[in-house]
């Protein structure tokens, strides 16, 4: 294999065809994986490819197929949150694993400001990607509608509502929260508080609903003083915990809607002289590296974040290959959660 054509440059498709004794179109069909060739012809072309060291021009192939061979992973959050939360890196790891055996390139885009969103909208309108993966979308975000208008295949994780029109992959937020609260009730806790995520995020609302449903099923009267709204950040978790202690100093358990917020809550509880779990039991959500390295180690609801990344990528690649699907025909996949019990409860 010399990797050079007759002219001394990169071997061309025409030279592969000539070496194999076939037409250019036949050589192209073999290289692009078409089944419309005989095994004998396929073997001749593959031998010529190997002998010449021919490398297909991916850009030309993509242009001919009206494709870019690229997808975008769009996170409509500020950079500070993206790098602070293990959730996003776990999603990215799953996406990367799903793309490892493909020719697709991945573009990571953070769109946490209005300027970044406008720039992203212009980029998408130029059809520079074949599809988009959307992570952590708020209810009023215009990006999903823009993708619909442009006809760009998209898959969302962290859907905006129960009637999400885009293809979506999510974890069972409702059951995860119910399991967390049932566990705390089983530990004999009765004044169970919750720190929610931002309630314009559907997953955060589902976790709050699960908390309320588990309490109602146990016959516990609702107490809005035991609910504080956070923002999925450590600082937000700390602020919410301080509010809860001021309103309900007798609380004996906290279900935080993320591990990162649970870490902020733990700092405030310790500063207030509350022991974990003796005085206040603490549960998080995600089962991230934060949970495993807290002291005491944090009981947390495990959601299969890497698997969510892999699954949404697989769904998107199928959409790109198949073409647009009607809203009612788009996949809606919900992956199970699992409570992982550790020393904080």
C-alpha positions in Angstrom: 0.0 0.0 0.0 1.6 3.2 -1.1 -1.2 5.7 -0.6 -0.3 7.6 -3.8 -1.9 7.7 -7.2 -0.3 7.9 -10.6 0.3 11.7 -10.2 2.0 11.2 -6.9 -0.9 12.7 -5.0 -3.7 11.0 -3.1 -5.2 8.1 -5.0 -8.5 9.0 -6.8 -11.7 7.1 -7.2 -11.0 6.9 -10.9 -7.7 5.2 -10.2 -9.4 2.7 -7.9 -11.9 1.9 -10.7 -9.1 1.5 -13.3 -7.1 -0.8 -11.0 -10.2 -3.0 -10.3 -11.2 -3.0 -14.0 -14.7 -1.6 -13.2 -16.5 1.7 -13.9 -16.3 4.7 -11.6 -19.9 4.3 -10.6 -19.4 0.7 -9.6 -16.3 1.5 -7.5 -18.3 4.3 -5.8 -21.2 1.9 -5.0 -18.7 -0.5 -3.3 -17.0 2.2 -1.3 -20.4 3.5 -0.1 -21.6 0.1 1.0 -24.2 -0.5 -1.7 -25.6 -4.0 -2.0 -26.1 -3.6 -5.7 -22.8 -5.2 -6.7 -21.6 -8.8 -6.9 -19.3 -10.3 -4.3 -16.7 -10.8 -7.1 -16.8 -7.1 -8.0 -16.8 -6.0 -4.4 -13.6 -8.1 -3.8 -11.9 -6.5 -6.8 -12.7 -3.0 -5.7 -11.7 -3.6 -2.1 -8.4 -5.1 -3.2 -7.7 -2.0 -5.3 -8.6 0.3 -2.4 -6.2 -1.6 -0.1 -3.4 -1.7 -2.7 -3.6 2.0 -3.5 -4.3 3.2 0.0 -7.4 5.0 -1.1 -9.2 7.2 1.5 -12.7 8.3 0.6 -13.3 12.1 0.6 -15.9 12.3 3.3 -16.6 16.0 2.6 -17.4 15.2 -1.0 -19.5 12.3 -0.1 -21.5 14.3 2.4 -22.0 17.1 -0.1 -23.3 14.7 -2.7 -25.7 13.3 -0.2 -26.8 16.7 1.1 -25.3 15.8 4.4 -22.7 17.3 6.7 -21.8 14.2 8.7 -22.0 16.2 11.9 -24.4 16.5 14.7 -24.7 19.1 17.5 -25.1 18.5 21.2 -26.8 21.7 22.4 -26.9 22.6 26.1 -28.9 25.8 26.7 -27.2 26.5 30.0 -24.3 28.9 31.0 -20.8 27.5 30.9 -20.5 27.7 34.7 -23.4 25.1 35.2 -22.1 22.9 32.4 -18.7 22.4 34.0 -20.0 22.2 37.6 -22.6 19.4 37.1 -21.4 15.9 36.4 -24.7 15.2 34.7 -23.6 17.0 31.5 -20.2 15.2 31.3 -21.9 11.9 31.8 -24.4 12.7 28.9 -21.4 13.7 26.7 -19.6 10.5 27.5 -22.6 8.5 26.4 -23.0 10.5 23.2 -19.3 10.0 22.4 -19.5 6.3 23.0 -22.5 6.0 20.6 -20.6 8.0 17.9 -17.3 6.1 18.3 -18.1 3.6 15.6 -19.6 6.1 13.1 -18.2 8.8 10.8 -20.2 11.5 12.5 -18.5 14.5 14.0 -19.8 16.0 17.2 -20.2 19.8 17.8 -20.7 20.8 21.4 -22.6 24.1 21.8 -23.4 25.9 25.0 -26.3 28.4 24.5 -26.9 30.0 27.9 -27.2 33.6 26.8 -29.4 35.4 24.3 -26.4 36.2 22.2 -25.3 32.5 22.1 -28.8 31.5 21.2 -29.0 33.9 18.3 -25.7 32.8 17.0 -26.8 29.1 17.3 -30.0 29.9 15.5 -28.1 31.4 12.5 -25.8 28.3 12.5 -28.7 25.9 12.5 -30.5 27.9 9.8 -27.5 27.3 7.5 -28.1 23.5 7.9 -24.5 22.9 9.0 -25.5 19.8 11.0 -27.5 16.8 10.2 -29.2 16.6 13.6 -29.3 18.0 17.1 -29.2 16.5 20.6 -30.9 18.9 23.1 -30.1 18.6 26.8 -31.6 20.5 29.8 -34.3 22.5 27.9 -36.6 24.9 29.8 -40.3 25.1 29.1 -40.1 28.4 27.3 -37.0 27.6 25.2 -37.6 28.5 21.5 -34.9 26.1 20.2 -37.1 23.0 19.8 -39.6 25.0 17.7 -36.8 26.4 15.6 -35.6 22.9 14.8 -39.1 21.8 13.8 -39.4 24.8 11.5 -36.0 24.0 9.9 -36.8 20.4 9.5 -33.7 19.3 11.4 -34.0 15.9 13.2 -33.7 16.4 16.9 -33.8 14.3 20.1 -34.3 15.9 23.5 -33.4 14.6 27.0 -35.2 16.3 29.8 -38.4 16.8 27.9 -40.5 20.0 28.3 -43.8 18.3 29.1 -45.7 15.0 29.0 -46.7 15.8 25.5 -43.2 16.6 24.2 -43.5 16.6 20.3 -39.8 15.9 19.7 -38.3 12.4 20.0 -37.2 12.2 23.6 -35.2 10.0 26.0 -35.7 10.6 29.7 -35.3 8.8 33.1 -38.3 8.0 35.3 -38.1 11.1 37.5 -41.5 10.6 39.1 -40.8 7.0 40.3 -37.2 8.0 41.4 -38.6 10.7 43.6 -41.3 8.4 45.0 -38.6 5.8 45.9 -36.5 8.4 47.7 -39.3 9.6 49.9 -40.6 6.1 50.6 -37.1 5.3 51.8 -37.0 8.3 54.1 -40.5 7.3 55.5 -39.2 3.8 56.0 -36.4 5.2 58.1 -38.9 6.8 60.4 -38.6 10.4 59.1 -41.8 12.4 59.2 -40.9 16.1 58.6 -39.4 15.5 55.1 -38.5 18.6 53.1 -37.6 18.9 49.4 -35.3 21.2 47.4 -36.6 21.3 43.9 -34.9 22.1 40.6 -36.2 25.1 38.6 -39.9 24.3 38.0 -39.9 25.4 34.4 -37.9 22.2 33.8 -40.3 19.3 33.4 -38.0 16.8 35.1 -37.8 19.0 38.2 -41.6 19.3 38.3 -41.9 15.4 38.0 -39.5 15.0 40.9 -41.6 17.4 43.0 -44.8 15.5 42.0 -43.2 12.2 43.0 -42.2 13.7 46.4 -45.8 14.8 47.0 -47.4 11.6 45.8 -45.2 9.5 48.1 -46.2 11.6 51.1 -49.8 11.5 50.1 -49.7 7.7 49.8 -48.3 7.6 53.3 -51.1 9.8 54.6 -48.9 12.7 55.3 -50.6 16.1 55.2 -49.0 18.5 52.6 -46.8 21.3 54.1 -45.7 23.9 51.6 -43.3 25.2 54.2 -41.2 22.1 53.6 -40.7 22.9 49.9 -38.0 25.2 48.6 -37.1 25.9 45.0 -33.5 25.5 43.9 -31.7 25.9 40.6 -29.6 22.7 40.4 -26.5 24.5 41.6 -24.6 24.0 44.9 -25.2 27.6 45.9 -28.9 27.2 45.1 -29.1 24.1 47.2 -27.5 26.0 50.1 -29.8 28.9 49.9 -32.9 26.6 49.7 -31.7 24.7 52.7 -31.3 27.9 54.8 -34.8 28.9 53.8 -36.2 25.5 54.9 -34.4 25.6 58.3 -35.7 29.1 59.0 -39.3 28.0 58.1 -39.3 24.5 59.5 -36.4 24.0 62.0 -37.9 20.7 63.1 -37.4 19.0 59.7 -35.7 15.6 59.9 -35.1 14.7 56.3 -34.4 16.4 52.9 -34.9 15.1 49.4 -32.8 17.3 47.1 -33.6 17.0 43.3 -29.9 16.8 42.4 -26.7 15.6 44.1 -25.1 19.0 43.6 -27.9 20.8 45.5 -27.6 18.1 48.2 -23.9 19.0 48.6 -25.0 22.7 49.1 -27.6 21.6 51.6 -25.1 19.5 53.6 -22.8 22.5 54.1 -25.7 24.6 55.5 -26.9 21.7 57.7 -23.4 21.3 59.2 -23.0 25.0 59.8 -26.3 24.9 61.7 -25.0 22.0 63.9 -27.3 19.4 62.3 -25.7 15.9 62.0 -26.3 13.8 58.9 -28.1 11.4 59.2 -28.6 11.4 63.0 -30.5 14.7 63.0 -31.4 15.1 59.3 -31.3 12.4 56.6 -30.3 13.5 53.2 -31.1 12.1 49.7 -30.0 13.4 46.3 -30.8 12.6 42.7 -28.4 11.5 39.8 -26.0 9.2 41.7 -23.1 11.2 40.4 -19.5 11.2 41.5 -20.6 14.0 44.0 -22.7 11.4 45.8 -20.0 8.9 46.2 -17.4 11.3 47.5 -19.5 13.2 50.0 -19.0 12.7 53.7 -21.1 10.9 54.7 -21.6 9.2 51.3 -25.0 10.4 49.8 -28.0 8.2 49.3 -29.1 9.1 45.8 -31.5 8.2 43.0 -29.4 6.7 40.1 -30.5 7.7 36.7 -28.7 6.0 33.8 -27.2 9.2 32.4 -24.6 7.7 30.1 -27.2 5.3 28.7 -29.5 8.2 28.1 -26.7 9.9 26.1 -26.1 6.7 24.1 -29.8 6.1 23.5 -30.6 9.6 22.3 -27.7 9.4 19.9 -28.9 6.1 18.5 -32.4 7.5 18.1 -31.0 10.6 16.3 -28.9 8.6 13.9 -31.9 6.5 13.0 -33.9 9.6 12.3 -31.2 11.0 10.1 -30.9 7.8 8.2 -34.7 7.3 7.9 -35.8 10.9 7.2 -38.4 13.1 9.0 -41.1 11.4 11.1 -44.5 12.7 12.1 -44.7 13.9 15.8 -46.9 10.9 16.7 -44.3 8.5 15.3 -41.3 9.8 17.2 -39.8 7.6 20.0 -40.5 8.5 23.6 -38.2 6.4 25.8 -38.2 6.5 29.6 -35.3 4.6 31.3 -35.7 3.3 34.9 -34.1 4.8 38.0 -32.8 3.1 41.0 -32.3 4.2 44.6 -28.7 3.7 45.9 -28.7 3.7 49.7 -25.6 5.0 51.5 -24.6 6.5 54.9 -26.5 9.8 54.6 -29.8 8.1 55.5 
